[in-house]
Amino acid sequence: AYNALLTDNQLLELIEALKSPPEDQGLWTGPKVARWIEKKTGIEKVWNQRGWDYLKKCRYSMQLPRKKHRKGDKDEQAEFKANLPLKVQELQRENPNATIEVWSFDEHRLGLKPIIRRIWAPIGQKPIAVIEHRYEWLYLYGFVHPKTGQTEWFIIPRVNTQWFNQVLAAIAEATGAGKDKIILIVLDQARWHTSKNLEIPEGIVLETLPPYSPELQPAERLWCLADEPLVNRTFDSLDELEETLAQRCCILSTMTSEISALTNYHWWPDPEQLGEDNPVCA
């Protein structure tokens, strides 16, 4: 049977204590919680595992924080989320016979500098990643339709307006964008995304995010999946890296349910549910 070490009031004290750093001003861990329980209760020895147990009892879990830029403006971000469905409705009014889809786009730099990530490994056998730091790069351009999880991928040597124009033409063809199908693409404000020399195909509409708002960008969440076959490995050349990455993109194109679950934010507009009589979408 599970023996409680803390009274109900002491448990509430622990929950409150976890909201601030521990005494050493570091990070809470199972052992530190165990030491806190010893001090609070006078118990001579509390096993470290009981500290982990109490972290879970307080409804805590080990998580990696989502990045949020300190310069991001919360009001601008809230306004963007409120206005995006209105933009979709406006496009539908202007193109009453067209299908509207809302996509997300971002670029991801990859290269011969290794990606090191934690993996599951047998206890007592420290995993080894053979590395060699070299600074040669390519870019993965990723488009995602969060509602369905459909993706389109392009491996490109660099980022600039010229290459982005080619990718826009390719995504228009891949998605069937045109008079009868409007693809609204949400993207950040990189200078080549807003250049006056952009050549935007018919049926493609670009909608820029507020500055410093990666957390509003569903395509940002593609990279953890795209990176998987590359982590803890070294590649002899960019060609070898590109071949592995191309194979991964083919696989990702079939993982629509997983990708939709990852990228379909609760506030992301669904044009099929945004009718003229649905002002709540704002």
C-alpha positions in Angstrom: 0.0 0.0 0.0 1.1 3.6 -0.6 2.1 5.3 2.6 1.5 9.0 2.6 4.5 11.0 3.9 2.7 14.4 3.9 -0.6 15.5 5.4 -3.1 17.3 3.1 -1.9 20.7 4.4 1.7 19.7 3.8 0.9 18.6 0.3 -0.6 22.0 -0.4 2.6 23.6 1.0 4.6 21.5 -1.4 2.4 22.5 -4.4 3.0 26.1 -3.4 6.8 25.6 -3.0 7.1 24.1 -6.5 6.0 27.4 -8.0 9.3 28.9 -7.0 12.9 27.6 -7.3 14.2 25.3 -4.5 16.6 26.6 -1.8 19.6 26.2 -4.0 17.9 28.4 -6.7 18.3 25.6 -9.2 15.6 23.3 -10.6 13.3 21.0 -8.8 14.1 17.3 -9.0 12.9 14.1 -7.3 15.8 14.1 -4.8 15.2 17.8 -4.0 11.6 17.1 -3.3 12.6 14.2 -1.1 15.0 16.5 0.9 12.1 19.1 1.2 9.9 16.3 2.7 12.6 15.3 5.2 12.9 18.9 6.3 9.1 19.4 6.5 8.2 16.2 8.3 11.4 15.4 10.3 11.6 12.0 8.7 15.3 11.0 8.8 15.5 9.4 5.3 13.1 9.8 2.4 14.1 7.8 -0.7 14.7 9.9 -3.9 12.0 7.9 -5.7 9.4 9.2 -3.2 10.3 12.7 -4.4 9.4 11.7 -8.0 6.2 10.2 -6.6 5.2 13.4 -5.0 6.1 15.5 -8.1 3.6 13.3 -10.0 1.1 13.5 -7.1 1.3 17.3 -7.5 0.4 16.9 -11.1 3.9 17.7 -12.4 5.6 16.0 -15.4 9.0 16.5 -17.1 8.4 18.9 -20.0 10.4 20.9 -22.5 9.2 24.5 -22.5 7.8 25.9 -25.7 9.9 28.8 -26.9 8.5 32.3 -26.7 10.5 35.3 -27.8 10.7 38.0 -25.1 10.0 40.6 -27.8 6.7 39.0 -28.8 3.7 41.3 -28.3 0.8 39.4 -26.7 -1.7 41.9 -27.9 -0.5 41.7 -31.5 -0.6 37.9 -31.2 -4.1 37.8 -29.8 -5.2 40.2 -32.6 -3.6 37.9 -35.2 -5.5 34.9 -33.9 -8.8 36.8 -33.9 -8.3 38.2 -37.4 -7.1 35.1 -39.2 -10.7 33.6 -39.4 -11.9 37.0 -40.6 -9.3 36.9 -43.4 -10.6 33.5 -44.4 -14.2 34.8 -44.5 -13.1 37.8 -46.6 -11.4 35.6 -49.1 -14.5 33.4 -49.3 -16.7 36.4 -50.0 -14.3 37.6 -52.7 -14.1 34.1 -54.2 -17.6 32.6 -53.5 -17.0 29.6 -55.8 -13.5 28.8 -54.6 -12.3 26.4 -52.0 -10.2 28.1 -49.3 -7.4 26.2 -47.4 -5.2 27.6 -44.6 -1.6 26.4 -44.7 1.4 27.2 -42.6 5.0 27.5 -43.9 8.5 27.8 -42.5 12.2 27.0 -43.3 14.5 24.9 -41.3 18.3 25.0 -41.6 20.1 21.6 -41.5 23.7 20.7 -42.2 26.8 18.7 -41.3 26.8 20.1 -37.7 25.4 17.1 -35.8 22.1 17.2 -34.0 22.4 15.6 -30.5 19.2 14.5 -28.9 18.3 12.2 -25.9 17.2 8.7 -26.9 16.1 5.6 -25.1 19.1 3.2 -24.4 19.7 0.2 -22.2 20.6 1.0 -18.6 24.3 0.9 -18.1 25.1 1.4 -21.7 25.9 5.0 -22.5 24.9 5.8 -26.1 27.7 7.2 -28.3 27.2 9.7 -31.1 30.1 10.1 -33.5 30.4 13.7 -34.4 32.4 16.1 -36.6 31.5 19.8 -36.6 31.3 21.2 -40.1 29.4 24.2 -41.2 27.8 23.4 -44.5 24.1 23.9 -44.7 20.9 23.2 -46.7 17.3 24.3 -46.0 14.2 22.3 -45.6 11.1 24.3 -46.7 8.0 22.8 -45.1 4.3 23.5 -45.8 1.6 22.0 -43.7 -2.2 22.0 -43.9 -3.0 21.5 -40.2 -6.6 20.4 -40.7 -5.6 17.3 -42.7 -1.9 16.9 -41.9 -1.0 17.1 -45.6 2.5 18.3 -46.1 4.7 19.5 -49.0 8.5 19.5 -48.7 11.3 21.1 -50.6 15.0 20.8 -50.0 16.7 24.0 -51.1 20.4 25.2 -51.0 19.6 28.6 -49.5 17.0 31.1 -48.4 16.4 34.2 -50.6 13.7 35.8 -52.7 14.7 33.9 -55.9 14.5 30.5 -54.3 11.3 31.4 -52.4 9.6 32.4 -55.7 10.5 29.0 -57.1 9.0 27.3 -54.1 5.8 29.4 -54.3 5.4 28.3 -57.9 5.9 24.7 -56.9 3.5 24.8 -53.9 0.9 26.4 -56.1 1.2 23.5 -58.6 1.3 20.9 -55.8 -1.9 22.1 -54.1 -3.8 23.1 -57.3 -4.0 26.7 -56.3 -5.7 29.0 -58.7 -9.0 30.7 -59.4 -11.1 27.8 -57.9 -8.8 27.0 -55.0 -7.2 29.7 -52.7 -4.3 28.7 -50.5 -3.8 31.1 -47.6 -0.2 30.6 -46.3 0.7 31.8 -42.8 4.5 32.6 -42.6 6.9 34.8 -40.7 8.2 38.2 -41.7 11.6 37.1 -43.0 12.8 39.7 -45.6 12.5 37.3 -48.5 8.9 36.6 -47.5 7.9 40.2 -47.8 10.2 41.3 -50.7 8.8 43.6 -53.4 10.3 41.2 -55.9 8.0 38.3 -54.9 6.2 36.6 -57.7 3.0 35.3 -56.0 1.1 32.7 -58.2 -2.6 33.0 -58.7 -4.5 31.3 -55.9 -1.7 31.9 -53.3 -2.3 34.5 -50.6 0.4 35.2 -48.0 -0.5 36.2 -44.4 2.5 37.2 -42.2 2.7 36.5 -38.5 3.3 39.3 -35.9 7.1 39.7 -35.2 8.7 37.3 -32.8 5.8 34.8 -32.8 7.1 31.3 -33.5 4.6 29.8 -31.1 1.8 30.8 -33.5 3.5 28.9 -36.4 2.3 25.3 -36.7 5.1 24.6 -39.2 7.6 25.1 -36.5 6.4 21.8 -35.0 7.4 19.8 -38.1 11.1 20.0 -37.4 11.2 17.6 -34.4 9.8 15.0 -36.8 11.9 15.9 -39.8 15.1 15.7 -37.6 14.6 12.2 -36.3 16.7 10.2 -38.8 19.4 12.8 -38.6 20.0 12.9 -34.8 23.2 11.5 -33.3 24.6 10.9 -36.7 27.4 12.3 -38.9 27.2 12.6 -42.6 30.1 12.7 -45.1 28.5 15.2 -47.4 25.4 17.4 -47.9 24.4 15.0 -50.7 24.3 12.1 -48.2 22.3 14.3 -45.7 19.9 15.3 -48.5 19.3 11.7 -49.5 18.4 10.8 -45.9 16.2 13.9 -45.6 14.4 13.2 -48.9 13.5 9.7 -47.7 12.2 11.2 -44.4 10.1 13.7 -46.2 8.5 10.9 -48.3 7.6 9.1 -45.0 6.3 12.3 -43.4 4.0 12.9 -46.3 2.1 9.7 -45.3 1.9 10.6 -41.6 -1.1 12.9 -41.9 -2.8 11.9 -38.7 0.3 12.4 -36.6 1.1 15.7 -38.2 -2.5 17.0 -37.9 -2.5 16.1 -34.2 0.8 18.1 -33.8 0.0 21.2 -35.8 -3.8 21.7 -35.8 -4.0 24.3 -33.1 -7.4 24.8 -31.4 -7.6 28.4 -32.8 -6.5 27.5 -36.3 -9.4 28.4 -38.7 -11.4 25.7 -40.5 -12.9 27.4 -43.6 -15.6 24.7 -43.8 -16.9 25.9 -40.4 -16.6 29.6 -41.2 -19.8 30.7 -42.9 -21.4 34.0 -43.3 -23.6 33.3 -40.3 -20.7 32.3 -38.0 -19.3 35.5 -36.6 -18.1 33.6 -33.5 -15.0 32.5 -35.5 -13.6 36.0 -34.8 
